[in-house]
Each structure stands twice: as structure tokens, then as C-alpha cells.
Amino acid sequence: MASGPFGTKDMSIGNENTVILCPGQGAQHVGMGKVWAESEPAAAQTFDRADDVLGLRLSDLCFRGPEGRVHRTDIAQAAIYVTSVACVRALEARGVLDLAKLSAAAGLSLGEYTALHLAGVLSFEDGLRLVAQRGRFMQEAAEASDSGMVALIGASEEQANALCETARGDGVLVPANFNCPGQIVISGSSDACGRALTQAEKMGLRATSLTVAGAFHSPLMQPAADRMREALEKIAFKPPAVAVLSNVTGGPHGSDVAEIKRLLVRQITEPVRWEQNVRWLIANVKGRYIEPAPGKVLSGLMRRIDRAVKIENFAEPDLTVKGER
């Protein structure tokens, strides 16, 4: 029985309840969404609409690259959002998915915007404009600082916090992503990230520098957060029709749209609590779990969080099956 912003609505009734888990940055790749667009008009129309809204051939970048542009934050975030929505629209057209049975949605970082759109909080076009701005703001903030991110394998939240305290020095170093048990990403200035690699070895932890534009989900992203606050103020939100998980709190958003916007601003500089999001869903929502394109990142994280939960992944369409699952 769920409680909180959705009262005491029982979201565990029936096996046809649907949870959609929306990918975040890192899932992008050249060719994303191409086969969906070629096989389903609904997906192709979604990409066409995105091109019109942005005044940019985003579809060409998704389908054909070049790879260097697809992986830039200012392109990748919009590309992932559009690919995920195009996939969902194609699944609806095939009869594989009925959004009327959507019980909850969650997304990893930028994927939270996809989840909010699917829950009726904002239109596809407004979501796309916001995600495109978010990507540009974060890219510019990253380029303005000498910073990076480090993945810690085998660390607890307490160990990650202790490591950051020890290695921070005069720089910035904070936990950025709590992805799943034993996988935490820390974020900060480059010199502090370098010290973190040494400190992790002393603590018996594995640590790897990530190839990213900068220190996402850290105080170094404050310029992007400030600009995003202004962008969000211009967009009309509606209360979510179903539970949408907040990366910042780990639990569901409430019906206060002003608070949803405040949390989206905080999300840029604060850690993403994905494992907590997923555990809330597992405890409160029973039914189908779906991961739309691109990639299979969230399916992989779910195996580390709870192997008993199976995710239907739709990174690519099954061209032999239509209208069945």
C-alpha cells in the first residue's frame, strides 16, 4: 500500500500495472532509435517533431553520428530523451504498451524529464526544450571547470563519503550517483579526483576515472542549475498523474509543481539516488517493468539491485513480432 503524495492508493493490484524506467546520459550511441524509426511511423514522427522543435537534424545525429557529437552532453541529453519517447510511442502503436496502465515512472538524471513527460507533467515539446537547455548548460559549466568523475566499485555510501572527505583537499569532491549496491560515482575537481584514485586503493576499493565532460551532480554545476531554474520557471507543469520518482529525495514527487521544479534544479548539483528510487518502486508497485531505448544500462543496474525483478528491454524492436509480447 503506497502512502505519501498519492495518498493510500494501492498500486500493487494486478500484473498489468506498468513501470517505465527511462535511461540517462551514458546510454547514447550512434544508431540510437534508427531501427525504431524505420519500422514504426509513430517513432519516425517523434523524431521529425523533435527536429522541427529544435531546428536541428537531431535524427541524423542519432542515426548516423558522428560519434563525437552524439557523446557531447549538449546533444546526448536531447537525443536520449527523444529516442526514449519515440520507443514508447512505437510500443503503444504495436499494442505492446498501454500508458493508461502506467503506475509509475522513474528516470536516471535526464531520464527524470522523460518520466515526467510520460506521467503528463509536461508536453513532449516542452520536455525536449528543457532537456536541450539542460544539456547545453551542463556542457558549458563542465567546460568552465577542470573537473571529472570517478566510479567506485565495492564502496558503501559511508565509504564514499569518507573517501571524499579525505581526498577533497582544497577542491570539490562529492558523491554524484548511488547507482546500485557497490557502484557509486564521485564527482569533483580534477586534482581531487586524482587523489581519490590513490585513496581508493588505500581503502581496498576499485576506482576508475570516467570519460565525461565534467563534474556532473556536484557544486561545480551550480552555474547550470541557476540557468535551469530560469528555464523551468517559463514552462507550465501539471501534477503527475502517477508516481514519478525524484532522483534527489529517492521517493516520489508530490503534486506541488513548484516543488518538482525546485527538485529538478537541485538534481543538477546533488547526487542521483537511483538505487533508492528502484527500491521504492519494488516495495510499492507490482507489475511490468519496461526500459525503452536506448541501451540496457538500467536493466544491468536492476540485476545488481534485485535480480528477482525482470525488466523488458526495448533497445531495439523485435521485427518478427508486432502487437504481441
Contacts in CASP RR format, 6 or more apart in sequence:
PFRMAT RR
TARGET T0000
AUTHOR 0000-0000-0000
METHOD contacts of the structure
MODEL  1
MASGPFGTKDMSIGNENTVILCPGQGAQHVGMGKVWAESEPAAAQTFDRA
DDVLGLRLSDLCFRGPEGRVHRTDIAQAAIYVTSVACVRALEARGVLDLA
KLSAAAGLSLGEYTALHLAGVLSFEDGLRLVAQRGRFMQEAAEASDSGMV
ALIGASEEQANALCETARGDGVLVPANFNCPGQIVISGSSDACGRALTQA
EKMGLRATSLTVAGAFHSPLMQPAADRMREALEKIAFKPPAVAVLSNVTG
GPHGSDVAEIKRLLVRQITEPVRWEQNVRWLIANVKGRYIEPAPGKVLSG
LMRRIDRAVKIENFAEPDLTVKGER
1 8 0 8 1.000
1 10 0 8 1.000
1 12 0 8 1.000
2 8 0 8 1.000
2 9 0 8 1.000
2 10 0 8 1.000
2 11 0 8 1.000
2 12 0 8 1.000
2 243 0 8 1.000
2 284 0 8 1.000
2 285 0 8 1.000
4 252 0 8 1.000
4 254 0 8 1.000
5 243 0 8 1.000
5 252 0 8 1.000
5 253 0 8 1.000
5 254 0 8 1.000
5 255 0 8 1.000
6 242 0 8 1.000
6 243 0 8 1.000
6 252 0 8 1.000
6 254 0 8 1.000
11 17 0 8 1.000
11 103 0 8 1.000
11 104 0 8 1.000
11 243 0 8 1.000
11 284 0 8 1.000
11 285 0 8 1.000
11 286 0 8 1.000
12 284 0 8 1.000
12 285 0 8 1.000
12 286 0 8 1.000
13 286 0 8 1.000
14 286 0 8 1.000
14 287 0 8 1.000
15 286 0 8 1.000
15 287 0 8 1.000
15 288 0 8 1.000
16 98 0 8 1.000
16 101 0 8 1.000
16 287 0 8 1.000
16 288 0 8 1.000
17 101 0 8 1.000
17 103 0 8 1.000
17 285 0 8 1.000
17 286 0 8 1.000
17 287 0 8 1.000
17 288 0 8 1.000
18 97 0 8 1.000
18 98 0 8 1.000
18 99 0 8 1.000
18 101 0 8 1.000
18 102 0 8 1.000
18 103 0 8 1.000
18 287 0 8 1.000
18 288 0 8 1.000
18 289 0 8 1.000
18 290 0 8 1.000
19 102 0 8 1.000
19 103 0 8 1.000
19 104 0 8 1.000
19 105 0 8 1.000
19 106 0 8 1.000
19 281 0 8 1.000
19 285 0 8 1.000
19 287 0 8 1.000
19 288 0 8 1.000
19 289 0 8 1.000
19 290 0 8 1.000
20 88 0 8 1.000
20 102 0 8 1.000
20 104 0 8 1.000
20 105 0 8 1.000
20 106 0 8 1.000
20 115 0 8 1.000
20 118 0 8 1.000
20 290 0 8 1.000
20 291 0 8 1.000
20 292 0 8 1.000
21 105 0 8 1.000
21 106 0 8 1.000
21 107 0 8 1.000
21 108 0 8 1.000
21 278 0 8 1.000
21 289 0 8 1.000
21 290 0 8 1.000
21 291 0 8 1.000
21 298 0 8 1.000
21 302 0 8 1.000
21 311 0 8 1.000
22 84 0 8 1.000
22 105 0 8 1.000
22 106 0 8 1.000
22 107 0 8 1.000
22 108 0 8 1.000
22 111 0 8 1.000
22 112 0 8 1.000
22 114 0 8 1.000
22 115 0 8 1.000
22 118 0 8 1.000
22 291 0 8 1.000
22 292 0 8 1.000
23 80 0 8 1.000
23 84 0 8 1.000
23 107 0 8 1.000
23 108 0 8 1.000
23 111 0 8 1.000
23 114 0 8 1.000
23 291 0 8 1.000
23 292 0 8 1.000
23 293 0 8 1.000
23 294 0 8 1.000
23 295 0 8 1.000
23 297 0 8 1.000
23 298 0 8 1.000
24 77 0 8 1.000
24 80 0 8 1.000
24 107 0 8 1.000
24 108 0 8 1.000
24 109 0 8 1.000
24 110 0 8 1.000
24 111 0 8 1.000
24 297 0 8 1.000
25 73 0 8 1.000
25 76 0 8 1.000
25 77 0 8 1.000
25 80 0 8 1.000
25 109 0 8 1.000
25 110 0 8 1.000
25 216 0 8 1.000
26 76 0 8 1.000
26 80 0 8 1.000
26 297 0 8 1.000
27 80 0 8 1.000
27 294 0 8 1.000
27 295 0 8 1.000
27 297 0 8 1.000
28 70 0 8 1.000
28 71 0 8 1.000
28 76 0 8 1.000
28 79 0 8 1.000
28 80 0 8 1.000
28 294 0 8 1.000
29 70 0 8 1.000
29 294 0 8 1.000
29 295 0 8 1.000
30 62 0 8 1.000
30 63 0 8 1.000
30 64 0 8 1.000
30 65 0 8 1.000
30 66 0 8 1.000
30 67 0 8 1.000
30 70 0 8 1.000
31 62 0 8 1.000
31 63 0 8 1.000
31 64 0 8 1.000
31 65 0 8 1.000
32 62 0 8 1.000
32 63 0 8 1.000
32 70 0 8 1.000
32 79 0 8 1.000
32 80 0 8 1.000
32 83 0 8 1.000
32 293 0 8 1.000
32 294 0 8 1.000
32 295 0 8 1.000
33 43 0 8 1.000
33 47 0 8 1.000
33 62 0 8 1.000
33 63 0 8 1.000
33 83 0 8 1.000
33 86 0 8 1.000
33 87 0 8 1.000
33 293 0 8 1.000
33 294 0 8 1.000
34 62 0 8 1.000
34 63 0 8 1.000
35 316 0 8 1.000
35 317 0 8 1.000
35 319 0 8 1.000
36 43 0 8 1.000
36 83 0 8 1.000
36 86 0 8 1.000
36 87 0 8 1.000
36 90 0 8 1.000
36 293 0 8 1.000
36 316 0 8 1.000
36 317 0 8 1.000
37 43 0 8 1.000
37 44 0 8 1.000
37 47 0 8 1.000
37 59 0 8 1.000
37 63 0 8 1.000
37 86 0 8 1.000
38 44 0 8 1.000
39 90 0 8 1.000
39 317 0 8 1.000
39 319 0 8 1.000
40 89 0 8 1.000
40 90 0 8 1.000
40 93 0 8 1.000
40 94 0 8 1.000
40 317 0 8 1.000
41 93 0 8 1.000
42 86 0 8 1.000
42 89 0 8 1.000
42 90 0 8 1.000
42 92 0 8 1.000
42 93 0 8 1.000
43 86 0 8 1.000
43 87 0 8 1.000
43 89 0 8 1.000
43 90 0 8 1.000
44 86 0 8 1.000
45 89 0 8 1.000
46 82 0 8 1.000
46 85 0 8 1.000
46 86 0 8 1.000
46 89 0 8 1.000
46 124 0 8 1.000
47 58 0 8 1.000
47 59 0 8 1.000
47 62 0 8 1.000
47 82 0 8 1.000
47 86 0 8 1.000
48 59 0 8 1.000
49 124 0 8 1.000
49 125 0 8 1.000
50 58 0 8 1.000
50 59 0 8 1.000
50 78 0 8 1.000
50 82 0 8 1.000
50 128 0 8 1.000
51 57 0 8 1.000
51 58 0 8 1.000
51 59 0 8 1.000
53 125 0 8 1.000
53 128 0 8 1.000
53 129 0 8 1.000
54 78 0 8 1.000
54 128 0 8 1.000
54 132 0 8 1.000
58 75 0 8 1.000
58 78 0 8 1.000
58 79 0 8 1.000
58 82 0 8 1.000
61 69 0 8 1.000
61 70 0 8 1.000
61 75 0 8 1.000
61 79 0 8 1.000
62 70 0 8 1.000
62 79 0 8 1.000
62 82 0 8 1.000
62 83 0 8 1.000
69 75 0 8 1.000
70 76 0 8 1.000
70 79 0 8 1.000
72 139 0 8 1.000
72 213 0 8 1.000
73 135 0 8 1.000
73 138 0 8 1.000
73 139 0 8 1.000
73 142 0 8 1.000
73 213 0 8 1.000
74 132 0 8 1.000
74 135 0 8 1.000
74 136 0 8 1.000
74 138 0 8 1.000
74 139 0 8 1.000
74 140 0 8 1.000
76 135 0 8 1.000
77 110 0 8 1.000
77 131 0 8 1.000
77 132 0 8 1.000
77 134 0 8 1.000
77 135 0 8 1.000
77 138 0 8 1.000
78 128 0 8 1.000
78 131 0 8 1.000
78 132 0 8 1.000
78 135 0 8 1.000
80 110 0 8 1.000
80 111 0 8 1.000
80 114 0 8 1.000
80 294 0 8 1.000
81 110 0 8 1.000
81 111 0 8 1.000
81 113 0 8 1.000
81 114 0 8 1.000
81 127 0 8 1.000
81 128 0 8 1.000
81 131 0 8 1.000
82 128 0 8 1.000
83 292 0 8 1.000
83 293 0 8 1.000
83 294 0 8 1.000
84 111 0 8 1.000
84 114 0 8 1.000
84 292 0 8 1.000
84 293 0 8 1.000
84 294 0 8 1.000
85 114 0 8 1.000
85 117 0 8 1.000
85 118 0 8 1.000
85 124 0 8 1.000
85 292 0 8 1.000
86 293 0 8 1.000
87 292 0 8 1.000
87 293 0 8 1.000
87 314 0 8 1.000
88 97 0 8 1.000
88 99 0 8 1.000
88 118 0 8 1.000
88 292 0 8 1.000
90 317 0 8 1.000
91 97 0 8 1.000
91 290 0 8 1.000
91 292 0 8 1.000
91 314 0 8 1.000
92 98 0 8 1.000
92 99 0 8 1.000
94 322 0 8 1.000
94 323 0 8 1.000
95 323 0 8 1.000
96 314 0 8 1.000
96 323 0 8 1.000
96 324 0 8 1.000
96 325 0 8 1.000
97 290 0 8 1.000
99 118 0 8 1.000
102 118 0 8 1.000
102 119 0 8 1.000
102 241 0 8 1.000
102 242 0 8 1.000
103 242 0 8 1.000
103 243 0 8 1.000
103 285 0 8 1.000
103 287 0 8 1.000
104 242 0 8 1.000
104 243 0 8 1.000
104 244 0 8 1.000
104 245 0 8 1.000
104 252 0 8 1.000
104 281 0 8 1.000
104 284 0 8 1.000
104 285 0 8 1.000
105 114 0 8 1.000
105 115 0 8 1.000
105 116 0 8 1.000
105 118 0 8 1.000
105 119 0 8 1.000
105 242 0 8 1.000
105 243 0 8 1.000
105 244 0 8 1.000
105 245 0 8 1.000
106 112 0 8 1.000
106 115 0 8 1.000
106 244 0 8 1.000
106 245 0 8 1.000
106 277 0 8 1.000
106 278 0 8 1.000
106 281 0 8 1.000
107 114 0 8 1.000
107 115 0 8 1.000
107 245 0 8 1.000
107 247 0 8 1.000
107 274 0 8 1.000
107 277 0 8 1.000
107 298 0 8 1.000
108 247 0 8 1.000
108 272 0 8 1.000
108 274 0 8 1.000
108 297 0 8 1.000
108 298 0 8 1.000
109 177 0 8 1.000
109 216 0 8 1.000
109 217 0 8 1.000
109 247 0 8 1.000
109 267 0 8 1.000
109 272 0 8 1.000
110 131 0 8 1.000
110 134 0 8 1.000
110 135 0 8 1.000
112 244 0 8 1.000
112 245 0 8 1.000
112 246 0 8 1.000
112 247 0 8 1.000
112 264 0 8 1.000
112 267 0 8 1.000
113 122 0 8 1.000
113 127 0 8 1.000
113 130 0 8 1.000
113 131 0 8 1.000
113 134 0 8 1.000
113 264 0 8 1.000
115 244 0 8 1.000
115 245 0 8 1.000
116 122 0 8 1.000
116 127 0 8 1.000
116 237 0 8 1.000
116 240 0 8 1.000
116 244 0 8 1.000
116 253 0 8 1.000
116 260 0 8 1.000
117 123 0 8 1.000
117 124 0 8 1.000
117 127 0 8 1.000
119 240 0 8 1.000
119 241 0 8 1.000
119 242 0 8 1.000
119 243 0 8 1.000
119 244 0 8 1.000
120 238 0 8 1.000
120 240 0 8 1.000
120 241 0 8 1.000
121 237 0 8 1.000
121 238 0 8 1.000
121 239 0 8 1.000
121 240 0 8 1.000
121 244 0 8 1.000
121 257 0 8 1.000
121 260 0 8 1.000
122 130 0 8 1.000
122 235 0 8 1.000
122 236 0 8 1.000
122 237 0 8 1.000
122 238 0 8 1.000
126 235 0 8 1.000
126 236 0 8 1.000
127 235 0 8 1.000
129 231 0 8 1.000
129 235 0 8 1.000
130 228 0 8 1.000
130 231 0 8 1.000
130 232 0 8 1.000
130 235 0 8 1.000
133 227 0 8 1.000
133 228 0 8 1.000
133 231 0 8 1.000
134 224 0 8 1.000
134 228 0 8 1.000
134 231 0 8 1.000
134 268 0 8 1.000
135 224 0 8 1.000
137 223 0 8 1.000
137 224 0 8 1.000
137 227 0 8 1.000
137 228 0 8 1.000
137 231 0 8 1.000
138 213 0 8 1.000
138 216 0 8 1.000
138 221 0 8 1.000
138 224 0 8 1.000
138 268 0 8 1.000
139 213 0 8 1.000
140 223 0 8 1.000
140 224 0 8 1.000
141 220 0 8 1.000
141 221 0 8 1.000
141 222 0 8 1.000
141 223 0 8 1.000
141 224 0 8 1.000
142 212 0 8 1.000
142 213 0 8 1.000
142 214 0 8 1.000
142 215 0 8 1.000
142 216 0 8 1.000
142 220 0 8 1.000
142 221 0 8 1.000
143 213 0 8 1.000
144 223 0 8 1.000
145 189 0 8 1.000
145 214 0 8 1.000
145 215 0 8 1.000
145 220 0 8 1.000
146 189 0 8 1.000
146 190 0 8 1.000
146 191 0 8 1.000
147 172 0 8 1.000
147 187 0 8 1.000
147 188 0 8 1.000
147 189 0 8 1.000
147 190 0 8 1.000
147 193 0 8 1.000
147 214 0 8 1.000
147 215 0 8 1.000
147 218 0 8 1.000
147 220 0 8 1.000
148 187 0 8 1.000
148 188 0 8 1.000
148 189 0 8 1.000
148 190 0 8 1.000
148 193 0 8 1.000
148 209 0 8 1.000
148 210 0 8 1.000
148 212 0 8 1.000
148 214 0 8 1.000
148 215 0 8 1.000
149 176 0 8 1.000
149 185 0 8 1.000
149 186 0 8 1.000
149 187 0 8 1.000
149 188 0 8 1.000
149 193 0 8 1.000
149 209 0 8 1.000
149 210 0 8 1.000
149 212 0 8 1.000
149 214 0 8 1.000
149 215 0 8 1.000
149 216 0 8 1.000
150 185 0 8 1.000
150 186 0 8 1.000
150 187 0 8 1.000
150 193 0 8 1.000
150 194 0 8 1.000
150 196 0 8 1.000
150 197 0 8 1.000
150 200 0 8 1.000
150 207 0 8 1.000
150 208 0 8 1.000
150 209 0 8 1.000
150 210 0 8 1.000
151 183 0 8 1.000
151 184 0 8 1.000
151 185 0 8 1.000
151 207 0 8 1.000
151 208 0 8 1.000
151 210 0 8 1.000
152 159 0 8 1.000
152 160 0 8 1.000
152 163 0 8 1.000
152 182 0 8 1.000
152 183 0 8 1.000
152 184 0 8 1.000
152 185 0 8 1.000
152 186 0 8 1.000
152 200 0 8 1.000
152 205 0 8 1.000
152 206 0 8 1.000
152 207 0 8 1.000
153 182 0 8 1.000
153 183 0 8 1.000
153 205 0 8 1.000
153 206 0 8 1.000
153 207 0 8 1.000
153 208 0 8 1.000
154 182 0 8 1.000
154 183 0 8 1.000
154 205 0 8 1.000
154 206 0 8 1.000
155 163 0 8 1.000
155 182 0 8 1.000
155 184 0 8 1.000
155 200 0 8 1.000
155 203 0 8 1.000
155 205 0 8 1.000
156 182 0 8 1.000
157 175 0 8 1.000
157 178 0 8 1.000
157 184 0 8 1.000
159 203 0 8 1.000
159 205 0 8 1.000
160 175 0 8 1.000
160 184 0 8 1.000
160 186 0 8 1.000
161 175 0 8 1.000
162 203 0 8 1.000
163 186 0 8 1.000
163 196 0 8 1.000
163 199 0 8 1.000
163 200 0 8 1.000
163 203 0 8 1.000
163 205 0 8 1.000
164 173 0 8 1.000
164 174 0 8 1.000
164 175 0 8 1.000
164 186 0 8 1.000
164 196 0 8 1.000
166 195 0 8 1.000
166 199 0 8 1.000
167 173 0 8 1.000
167 192 0 8 1.000
167 194 0 8 1.000
167 195 0 8 1.000
167 196 0 8 1.000
167 198 0 8 1.000
167 199 0 8 1.000
168 192 0 8 1.000
168 195 0 8 1.000
169 192 0 8 1.000
169 195 0 8 1.000
171 188 0 8 1.000
171 189 0 8 1.000
171 191 0 8 1.000
171 192 0 8 1.000
172 188 0 8 1.000
172 189 0 8 1.000
172 192 0 8 1.000
172 215 0 8 1.000
172 218 0 8 1.000
172 219 0 8 1.000
172 220 0 8 1.000
173 186 0 8 1.000
173 187 0 8 1.000
173 188 0 8 1.000
173 189 0 8 1.000
173 192 0 8 1.000
173 193 0 8 1.000
173 195 0 8 1.000
173 196 0 8 1.000
173 218 0 8 1.000
174 186 0 8 1.000
174 187 0 8 1.000
174 188 0 8 1.000
174 217 0 8 1.000
174 218 0 8 1.000
174 219 0 8 1.000
174 271 0 8 1.000
175 184 0 8 1.000
175 185 0 8 1.000
175 186 0 8 1.000
175 187 0 8 1.000
175 271 0 8 1.000
176 185 0 8 1.000
176 186 0 8 1.000
176 187 0 8 1.000
176 215 0 8 1.000
176 216 0 8 1.000
176 217 0 8 1.000
176 218 0 8 1.000
176 271 0 8 1.000
176 272 0 8 1.000
177 184 0 8 1.000
177 185 0 8 1.000
177 217 0 8 1.000
177 271 0 8 1.000
177 272 0 8 1.000
177 274 0 8 1.000
178 184 0 8 1.000
178 271 0 8 1.000
178 272 0 8 1.000
178 273 0 8 1.000
178 274 0 8 1.000
178 275 0 8 1.000
178 276 0 8 1.000
179 185 0 8 1.000
179 272 0 8 1.000
179 274 0 8 1.000
179 275 0 8 1.000
179 301 0 8 1.000
179 304 0 8 1.000
180 274 0 8 1.000
180 275 0 8 1.000
180 278 0 8 1.000
180 301 0 8 1.000
180 302 0 8 1.000
180 304 0 8 1.000
180 305 0 8 1.000
181 275 0 8 1.000
181 304 0 8 1.000
181 305 0 8 1.000
182 304 0 8 1.000
183 301 0 8 1.000
183 304 0 8 1.000
185 210 0 8 1.000
186 193 0 8 1.000
186 196 0 8 1.000
187 214 0 8 1.000
187 215 0 8 1.000
187 216 0 8 1.000
187 217 0 8 1.000
187 218 0 8 1.000
187 220 0 8 1.000
188 214 0 8 1.000
188 215 0 8 1.000
188 218 0 8 1.000
188 220 0 8 1.000
189 215 0 8 1.000
189 220 0 8 1.000
193 209 0 8 1.000
194 209 0 8 1.000
196 207 0 8 1.000
197 207 0 8 1.000
197 209 0 8 1.000
200 206 0 8 1.000
200 207 0 8 1.000
201 207 0 8 1.000
214 220 0 8 1.000
215 221 0 8 1.000
216 268 0 8 1.000
217 267 0 8 1.000
217 268 0 8 1.000
217 269 0 8 1.000
217 270 0 8 1.000
217 271 0 8 1.000
217 272 0 8 1.000
218 269 0 8 1.000
219 269 0 8 1.000
221 268 0 8 1.000
221 269 0 8 1.000
222 269 0 8 1.000
224 268 0 8 1.000
225 265 0 8 1.000
225 266 0 8 1.000
225 268 0 8 1.000
225 269 0 8 1.000
228 264 0 8 1.000
228 265 0 8 1.000
228 268 0 8 1.000
229 261 0 8 1.000
229 265 0 8 1.000
232 261 0 8 1.000
232 264 0 8 1.000
232 265 0 8 1.000
233 261 0 8 1.000
237 257 0 8 1.000
237 260 0 8 1.000
237 261 0 8 1.000
238 257 0 8 1.000
239 254 0 8 1.000
239 255 0 8 1.000
239 256 0 8 1.000
239 257 0 8 1.000
240 253 0 8 1.000
240 254 0 8 1.000
240 255 0 8 1.000
240 260 0 8 1.000
243 252 0 8 1.000
243 253 0 8 1.000
243 284 0 8 1.000
243 285 0 8 1.000
244 252 0 8 1.000
244 253 0 8 1.000
245 251 0 8 1.000
245 252 0 8 1.000
245 253 0 8 1.000
245 277 0 8 1.000
245 280 0 8 1.000
245 281 0 8 1.000
246 252 0 8 1.000
246 253 0 8 1.000
246 260 0 8 1.000
246 263 0 8 1.000
246 267 0 8 1.000
246 277 0 8 1.000
247 267 0 8 1.000
247 272 0 8 1.000
247 273 0 8 1.000
247 274 0 8 1.000
247 277 0 8 1.000
248 263 0 8 1.000
248 266 0 8 1.000
248 267 0 8 1.000
248 270 0 8 1.000
248 273 0 8 1.000
249 263 0 8 1.000
249 273 0 8 1.000
250 273 0 8 1.000
250 276 0 8 1.000
250 277 0 8 1.000
250 280 0 8 1.000
251 276 0 8 1.000
251 277 0 8 1.000
251 280 0 8 1.000
252 280 0 8 1.000
253 259 0 8 1.000
253 260 0 8 1.000
253 263 0 8 1.000
254 260 0 8 1.000
274 301 0 8 1.000
275 301 0 8 1.000
275 305 0 8 1.000
278 301 0 8 1.000
278 302 0 8 1.000
278 305 0 8 1.000
278 306 0 8 1.000
279 305 0 8 1.000
279 306 0 8 1.000
281 289 0 8 1.000
282 305 0 8 1.000
282 306 0 8 1.000
282 309 0 8 1.000
288 312 0 8 1.000
289 302 0 8 1.000
289 309 0 8 1.000
289 310 0 8 1.000
289 311 0 8 1.000
289 312 0 8 1.000
290 311 0 8 1.000
290 312 0 8 1.000
290 314 0 8 1.000
291 298 0 8 1.000
291 299 0 8 1.000
291 311 0 8 1.000
291 312 0 8 1.000
291 313 0 8 1.000
291 314 0 8 1.000
291 315 0 8 1.000
292 314 0 8 1.000
293 314 0 8 1.000
293 315 0 8 1.000
293 316 0 8 1.000
294 315 0 8 1.000
295 313 0 8 1.000
295 315 0 8 1.000
296 313 0 8 1.000
296 315 0 8 1.000
298 311 0 8 1.000
299 311 0 8 1.000
299 313 0 8 1.000
302 309 0 8 1.000
302 311 0 8 1.000
312 325 0 8 1.000
END
